């Protein structure tokens, strides 16, 4: 194995680790489950009556 082959192999290993770390960092948190009862009891936004109906 030459020095170039060894360096190339190490670069491939580092790129694989970096890709795995990026995937873990970019994981999107799961949204909480929709609570229909909470949605029904939530107050509606105020209407500003500025004629946009």
NUTORTOR-201515 format. One record per atom (N, C-alpha, C): atom name; chain; residue number from 1; x, y, z. Coordinates in Angstrom, 2 decimals, m for minus. Layout:
residues N
<dodren bafi="CA" keti="A" marpa="NUM" c1="X" c2="Y" c3="Z"/>
...
end
This chain:
residues 53
<dodren bafi="N" keti="A" marpa="1" c1="0.86" c2="m1.18" c3="0.00"/>
<dodren bafi="CA" keti="A" marpa="1" c1="0.00" c2="0.00" c3="0.00"/>
<dodren bafi="C" keti="A" marpa="1" c1="0.90" c2="1.24" c3="0.00"/>
<dodren bafi="N" keti="A" marpa="2" c1="0.61" c2="2.13" c3="m0.89"/>
<dodren bafi="CA" keti="A" marpa="2" c1="1.41" c2="3.35" c3="m0.97"/>
<dodren bafi="C" keti="A" marpa="2" c1="0.85" c2="4.40" c3="m0.04"/>
<dodren bafi="N" keti="A" marpa="3" c1="1.62" c2="5.44" c3="0.16"/>
<dodren bafi="CA" keti="A" marpa="3" c1="1.19" c2="6.55" c3="0.99"/>
<dodren bafi="C" keti="A" marpa="3" c1="m0.08" c2="7.19" c3="0.42"/>
<dodren bafi="N" keti="A" marpa="4" c1="m0.14" c2="7.29" c3="m0.90"/>
<dodren bafi="CA" keti="A" marpa="4" c1="m1.31" c2="7.87" c3="m1.56"/>
<dodren bafi="C" keti="A" marpa="4" c1="m2.55" c2="7.02" c3="m1.32"/>
<dodren bafi="N" keti="A" marpa="5" c1="m2.42" c2="5.70" c3="m1.41"/>
<dodren bafi="CA" keti="A" marpa="5" c1="m3.55" c2="4.80" c3="m1.15"/>
<dodren bafi="C" keti="A" marpa="5" c1="m4.03" c2="4.94" c3="0.29"/>
<dodren bafi="N" keti="A" marpa="6" c1="m3.08" c2="5.01" c3="1.22"/>
<dodren bafi="CA" keti="A" marpa="6" c1="m3.42" c2="5.14" c3="2.64"/>
<dodren bafi="C" keti="A" marpa="6" c1="m4.14" c2="6.46" c3="2.90"/>
<dodren bafi="N" keti="A" marpa="7" c1="m3.64" c2="7.54" c3="2.30"/>
<dodren bafi="CA" keti="A" marpa="7" c1="m4.26" c2="8.85" c3="2.47"/>
<dodren bafi="C" keti="A" marpa="7" c1="m5.67" c2="8.86" c3="1.88"/>
<dodren bafi="N" keti="A" marpa="8" c1="m5.83" c2="8.25" c3="0.72"/>
<dodren bafi="CA" keti="A" marpa="8" c1="m7.14" c2="8.18" c3="0.07"/>
<dodren bafi="C" keti="A" marpa="8" c1="m8.13" c2="7.40" c3="0.93"/>
<dodren bafi="N" keti="A" marpa="9" c1="m7.69" c2="6.31" c3="1.52"/>
<dodren bafi="CA" keti="A" marpa="9" c1="m8.55" c2="5.49" c3="2.38"/>
<dodren bafi="C" keti="A" marpa="9" c1="m8.97" c2="6.29" c3="3.61"/>
<dodren bafi="N" keti="A" marpa="10" c1="m8.03" c2="7.01" c3="4.19"/>
<dodren bafi="CA" keti="A" marpa="10" c1="m8.35" c2="7.82" c3="5.38"/>
<dodren bafi="C" keti="A" marpa="10" c1="m9.33" c2="8.94" c3="5.04"/>
<dodren bafi="N" keti="A" marpa="11" c1="m9.17" c2="9.55" c3="3.88"/>
<dodren bafi="CA" keti="A" marpa="11" c1="m10.10" c2="10.61" c3="3.46"/>
<dodren bafi="C" keti="A" marpa="11" c1="m11.51" c2="10.04" c3="3.30"/>
<dodren bafi="N" keti="A" marpa="12" c1="m11.62" c2="8.85" c3="2.70"/>
<dodren bafi="CA" keti="A" marpa="12" c1="m12.93" c2="8.22" c3="2.54"/>
<dodren bafi="C" keti="A" marpa="12" c1="m13.57" c2="7.95" c3="3.90"/>
<dodren bafi="N" keti="A" marpa="13" c1="m12.78" c2="7.49" c3="4.87"/>
<dodren bafi="CA" keti="A" marpa="13" c1="m13.31" c2="7.23" c3="6.21"/>
<dodren bafi="C" keti="A" marpa="13" c1="m13.79" c2="8.52" c3="6.86"/>
<dodren bafi="N" keti="A" marpa="14" c1="m13.01" c2="9.60" c3="6.72"/>
<dodren bafi="CA" keti="A" marpa="14" c1="m13.39" c2="10.88" c3="7.32"/>
<dodren bafi="C" keti="A" marpa="14" c1="m14.66" c2="11.43" c3="6.68"/>
<dodren bafi="N" keti="A" marpa="15" c1="m14.77" c2="11.31" c3="5.36"/>
<dodren bafi="CA" keti="A" marpa="15" c1="m15.97" c2="11.78" c3="4.67"/>
<dodren bafi="C" keti="A" marpa="15" c1="m17.20" c2="11.01" c3="5.12"/>
<dodren bafi="N" keti="A" marpa="16" c1="m17.05" c2="9.71" c3="5.34"/>
<dodren bafi="CA" keti="A" marpa="16" c1="m18.16" c2="8.90" c3="5.82"/>
<dodren bafi="C" keti="A" marpa="16" c1="m18.61" c2="9.33" c3="7.20"/>
<dodren bafi="N" keti="A" marpa="17" c1="m17.64" c2="9.61" c3="8.08"/>
<dodren bafi="CA" keti="A" marpa="17" c1="m17.98" c2="10.07" c3="9.43"/>
<dodren bafi="C" keti="A" marpa="17" c1="m18.67" c2="11.42" c3="9.39"/>
<dodren bafi="N" keti="A" marpa="18" c1="m18.15" c2="12.33" c3="8.56"/>
<dodren bafi="CA" keti="A" marpa="18" c1="m18.75" c2="13.66" c3="8.45"/>
<dodren bafi="C" keti="A" marpa="18" c1="m20.17" c2="13.59" c3="7.93"/>
<dodren bafi="N" keti="A" marpa="19" c1="m20.42" c2="12.73" c3="6.96"/>
<dodren bafi="CA" keti="A" marpa="19" c1="m21.77" c2="12.58" c3="6.41"/>
<dodren bafi="C" keti="A" marpa="19" c1="m22.72" c2="12.06" c3="7.49"/>
<dodren bafi="N" keti="A" marpa="20" c1="m22.26" c2="11.10" c3="8.28"/>
<dodren bafi="CA" keti="A" marpa="20" c1="m23.09" c2="10.55" c3="9.36"/>
<dodren bafi="C" keti="A" marpa="20" c1="m23.40" c2="11.62" c3="10.40"/>
<dodren bafi="N" keti="A" marpa="21" c1="m22.40" c2="12.43" c3="10.77"/>
<dodren bafi="CA" keti="A" marpa="21" c1="m22.61" c2="13.50" c3="11.75"/>
<dodren bafi="C" keti="A" marpa="21" c1="m23.59" c2="14.52" c3="11.22"/>
<dodren bafi="N" keti="A" marpa="22" c1="m23.50" c2="14.88" c3="9.94"/>
<dodren bafi="CA" keti="A" marpa="22" c1="m24.42" c2="15.85" c3="9.36"/>
<dodren bafi="C" keti="A" marpa="22" c1="m25.84" c2="15.32" c3="9.38"/>
<dodren bafi="N" keti="A" marpa="23" c1="m26.02" c2="14.05" c3="9.08"/>
<dodren bafi="CA" keti="A" marpa="23" c1="m27.37" c2="13.47" c3="9.10"/>
<dodren bafi="C" keti="A" marpa="23" c1="m27.94" c2="13.51" c3="10.52"/>
<dodren bafi="N" keti="A" marpa="24" c1="m27.11" c2="13.25" c3="11.52"/>
<dodren bafi="CA" keti="A" marpa="24" c1="m27.59" c2="13.27" c3="12.90"/>
<dodren bafi="C" keti="A" marpa="24" c1="m27.93" c2="14.69" c3="13.32"/>
<dodren bafi="N" keti="A" marpa="25" c1="m27.14" c2="15.68" c3="12.89"/>
<dodren bafi="CA" keti="A" marpa="25" c1="m27.39" c2="17.07" c3="13.26"/>
<dodren bafi="C" keti="A" marpa="25" c1="m28.65" c2="17.61" c3="12.60"/>
<dodren bafi="N" keti="A" marpa="26" c1="m28.94" c2="17.16" c3="11.38"/>
<dodren bafi="CA" keti="A" marpa="26" c1="m30.07" c2="17.68" c3="10.63"/>
<dodren bafi="C" keti="A" marpa="26" c1="m31.37" c2="16.94" c3="10.91"/>
<dodren bafi="N" keti="A" marpa="27" c1="m31.38" c2="16.04" c3="11.87"/>
<dodren bafi="CA" keti="A" marpa="27" c1="m32.59" c2="15.30" c3="12.18"/>
<dodren bafi="C" keti="A" marpa="27" c1="m33.68" c2="16.27" c3="12.63"/>
<dodren bafi="N" keti="A" marpa="28" c1="m34.84" c2="16.14" c3="12.04"/>
<dodren bafi="CA" keti="A" marpa="28" c1="m35.96" c2="17.02" c3="12.35"/>
<dodren bafi="C" keti="A" marpa="28" c1="m36.72" c2="16.43" c3="13.54"/>
<dodren bafi="N" keti="A" marpa="29" c1="m36.95" c2="17.26" c3="14.56"/>
<dodren bafi="CA" keti="A" marpa="29" c1="m37.71" c2="16.73" c3="15.70"/>
<dodren bafi="C" keti="A" marpa="29" c1="m39.13" c2="16.39" c3="15.29"/>
<dodren bafi="N" keti="A" marpa="30" c1="m39.68" c2="15.36" c3="15.90"/>
<dodren bafi="CA" keti="A" marpa="30" c1="m41.04" c2="14.94" c3="15.59"/>
<dodren bafi="C" keti="A" marpa="30" c1="m42.04" c2="15.94" c3="16.15"/>
<dodren bafi="N" keti="A" marpa="31" c1="m43.08" c2="16.23" c3="15.37"/>
<dodren bafi="CA" keti="A" marpa="31" c1="m44.13" c2="17.12" c3="15.86"/>
<dodren bafi="C" keti="A" marpa="31" c1="m44.99" c2="16.37" c3="16.86"/>
<dodren bafi="N" keti="A" marpa="32" c1="m45.48" c2="17.11" c3="17.84"/>
<dodren bafi="CA" keti="A" marpa="32" c1="m46.35" c2="16.46" c3="18.80"/>
<dodren bafi="C" keti="A" marpa="32" c1="m47.67" c2="16.10" c3="18.11"/>
<dodren bafi="N" keti="A" marpa="33" c1="m48.35" c2="15.13" c3="18.66"/>
<dodren bafi="CA" keti="A" marpa="33" c1="m49.59" c2="14.66" c3="18.07"/>
<dodren bafi="C" keti="A" marpa="33" c1="m50.66" c2="15.76" c3="18.13"/>
<dodren bafi="N" keti="A" marpa="34" c1="m51.47" c2="15.86" c3="17.09"/>
<dodren bafi="CA" keti="A" marpa="34" c1="m52.53" c2="16.86" c3="17.03"/>
<dodren bafi="C" keti="A" marpa="34" c1="m53.58" c2="16.56" c3="18.09"/>
<dodren bafi="N" keti="A" marpa="35" c1="m53.89" c2="17.56" c3="18.89"/>
<dodren bafi="CA" keti="A" marpa="35" c1="m54.88" c2="17.41" c3="19.96"/>
<dodren bafi="C" keti="A" marpa="35" c1="m56.15" c2="18.13" c3="19.53"/>
<dodren bafi="N" keti="A" marpa="36" c1="m57.14" c2="17.36" c3="19.07"/>
<dodren bafi="CA" keti="A" marpa="36" c1="m58.37" c2="17.95" c3="18.54"/>
<dodren bafi="C" keti="A" marpa="36" c1="m59.13" c2="18.72" c3="19.61"/>
<dodren bafi="N" keti="A" marpa="37" c1="m59.17" c2="18.20" c3="20.84"/>
<dodren bafi="CA" keti="A" marpa="37" c1="m59.89" c2="18.89" c3="21.91"/>
<dodren bafi="C" keti="A" marpa="37" c1="m59.25" c2="20.24" c3="22.21"/>
<dodren bafi="N" keti="A" marpa="38" c1="m57.92" c2="20.28" c3="22.21"/>
<dodren bafi="CA" keti="A" marpa="38" c1="m57.22" c2="21.54" c3="22.47"/>
<dodren bafi="C" keti="A" marpa="38" c1="m57.49" c2="22.54" c3="21.34"/>
<dodren bafi="N" keti="A" marpa="39" c1="m57.53" c2="22.06" c3="20.10"/>
<dodren bafi="CA" keti="A" marpa="39" c1="m57.79" c2="22.93" c3="18.96"/>
<dodren bafi="C" keti="A" marpa="39" c1="m59.20" c2="23.50" c3="19.02"/>
<dodren bafi="N" keti="A" marpa="40" c1="m60.16" c2="22.69" c3="19.45"/>
<dodren bafi="CA" keti="A" marpa="40" c1="m61.54" c2="23.17" c3="19.52"/>
<dodren bafi="C" keti="A" marpa="40" c1="m61.73" c2="24.21" c3="20.62"/>
<dodren bafi="N" keti="A" marpa="41" c1="m60.96" c2="24.12" c3="21.70"/>
<dodren bafi="CA" keti="A" marpa="41" c1="m61.14" c2="25.06" c3="22.80"/>
<dodren bafi="C" keti="A" marpa="41" c1="m60.23" c2="26.28" c3="22.69"/>
<dodren bafi="N" keti="A" marpa="42" c1="m59.34" c2="26.31" c3="21.71"/>
<dodren bafi="CA" keti="A" marpa="42" c1="m58.43" c2="27.45" c3="21.54"/>
<dodren bafi="C" keti="A" marpa="42" c1="m59.22" c2="28.65" c3="21.04"/>
<dodren bafi="N" keti="A" marpa="43" c1="m58.90" c2="29.84" c3="21.54"/>
<dodren bafi="CA" keti="A" marpa="43" c1="m59.62" c2="31.03" c3="21.08"/>
<dodren bafi="C" keti="A" marpa="43" c1="m59.26" c2="31.36" c3="19.63"/>
<dodren bafi="N" keti="A" marpa="44" c1="m60.23" c2="31.87" c3="18.90"/>
<dodren bafi="CA" keti="A" marpa="44" c1="m59.99" c2="32.28" c3="17.52"/>
<dodren bafi="C" keti="A" marpa="44" c1="m59.24" c2="33.61" c3="17.53"/>
<dodren bafi="N" keti="A" marpa="45" c1="m58.46" c2="33.88" c3="16.50"/>
<dodren bafi="CA" keti="A" marpa="45" c1="m57.76" c2="35.18" c3="16.44"/>
<dodren bafi="C" keti="A" marpa="45" c1="m58.77" c2="36.31" c3="16.31"/>
<dodren bafi="N" keti="A" marpa="46" c1="m58.40" c2="37.46" c3="16.82"/>
<dodren bafi="CA" keti="A" marpa="46" c1="m59.27" c2="38.64" c3="16.76"/>
<dodren bafi="C" keti="A" marpa="46" c1="m59.43" c2="39.08" c3="15.31"/>
<dodren bafi="N" keti="A" marpa="47" c1="m60.63" c2="39.54" c3="14.94"/>
<dodren bafi="CA" keti="A" marpa="47" c1="m60.89" c2="40.04" c3="13.60"/>
<dodren bafi="C" keti="A" marpa="47" c1="m60.68" c2="41.55" c3="13.61"/>
<dodren bafi="N" keti="A" marpa="48" c1="m59.82" c2="42.03" c3="12.72"/>
<dodren bafi="CA" keti="A" marpa="48" c1="m59.49" c2="43.46" c3="12.70"/>
<dodren bafi="C" keti="A" marpa="48" c1="m60.44" c2="44.29" c3="11.84"/>
<dodren bafi="N" keti="A" marpa="49" c1="m61.40" c2="43.66" c3="11.17"/>
<dodren bafi="CA" keti="A" marpa="49" c1="m62.40" c2="44.35" c3="10.35"/>
<dodren bafi="C" keti="A" marpa="49" c1="m61.78" c2="45.41" c3="9.44"/>
<dodren bafi="N" keti="A" marpa="50" c1="m60.79" c2="45.03" c3="8.68"/>
<dodren bafi="CA" keti="A" marpa="50" c1="m60.18" c2="46.00" c3="7.77"/>
<dodren bafi="C" keti="A" marpa="50" c1="m60.61" c2="45.75" c3="6.32"/>
<dodren bafi="N" keti="A" marpa="51" c1="m61.70" c2="45.05" c3="6.13"/>
<dodren bafi="CA" keti="A" marpa="51" c1="m62.31" c2="44.87" c3="4.82"/>
<dodren bafi="C" keti="A" marpa="51" c1="m61.61" c2="43.86" c3="3.93"/>
<dodren bafi="N" keti="A" marpa="52" c1="m60.91" c2="42.90" c3="4.50"/>
<dodren bafi="CA" keti="A" marpa="52" c1="m60.22" c2="41.90" c3="3.70"/>
<dodren bafi="C" keti="A" marpa="52" c1="m61.06" c2="40.65" c3="3.51"/>
<dodren bafi="N" keti="A" marpa="53" c1="m62.36" c2="40.70" c3="3.67"/>
<dodren bafi="CA" keti="A" marpa="53" c1="m63.20" c2="39.51" c3="3.56"/>
<dodren bafi="C" keti="A" marpa="53" c1="m63.42" c2="39.20" c3="2.14"/>
end
